[in-house]
């Protein structure tokens, strides 16, 4: 079977979307041919049976021209693909649904976010199957939904040190400084203010620590939010404890997880966050305030949203504990990339099969 994939960006160096290169490589192993339409493309190295076509955003093509390019390509390439897989953005499902129906193509849609928009409601009506990482990741009741788990490359996101002696590993950074990490785009929904408040409490209590924040502010309003965070850090005299790394390549993320003690996850997205699972896969200790994390993390690793004092207590307790190897095993079993692409590909390849019952 030949597959058309619609996605936002194909760029192995993009921190947020670079992971999709690994998806495409695995799709290429399971389909005769893969055509990728994207808004923009950067650097990538993909198998010969994958063809990437940009709608022109990276060249400054107008949104109207991108719109016409989209329709032109889905018709002119119609003999080169059998079905469609749309990644995240519901607008492509909405725009392409009528021509794809006329062309006899089935529409498969991946979406993971708590937001429920009019575009998403329309996409739910028009898609044949909707894949999502968890029940919280797609908040419209639908018989079309298939919960798959996330896709973490556990060969990329893995421990750096030998895990034969977990007690020794638990002390590997025991130099008197607790190394705290946060990874993700800089935006209000990530709730970084709580982490800064926790840092002030740690400093006042005489705890030695450092905080590394990996990620960039993509939107203009997010850039203002980032400025406000840095001003808050400065006003609390915490500059020596914070390192705003900014954007990094996707392939470089593992070394940040591997070289820090505790990953703190404060996102208010309400759905399972890939960064949390990546940290777990690297056997980095984790703390989370996200509701979805309660389904797989013990209560000792959960803190209440906006409660910086509770976060501080959990950081101090966790810093002296051993790494729990079961967290990586959870990711391997439930959120492994190969398993995810297998599930999606089987349903697409067996287009006429009934969907599995969802619990």
CORBELFEN-V509417 format. One line per field, one symbol per residue. ss: DSSP state (@ for helix, = for strand, . for the rest). Layout:
ss->???
This chain:
ss->.=========.........@@@@@@@@@@@..=========........=====..@@@...@@@@@@@@@@@@@@.@@@..=====..@@@@@@@@@@@@@....====.......@@@@@@@@@..====..@@@.......===....=.............@@@@@.......======....@@@.@@@@@@@@@@@@@....======.....@@@@@@@@@@@@@@@@...@@@=====...@@@@@@@@@...====........@@@@@@@@...====..@@@@@...@@@=.....@@@@@@@@@@@@......@@@@@@@@@.=@@@@@@@@@@@@@..........
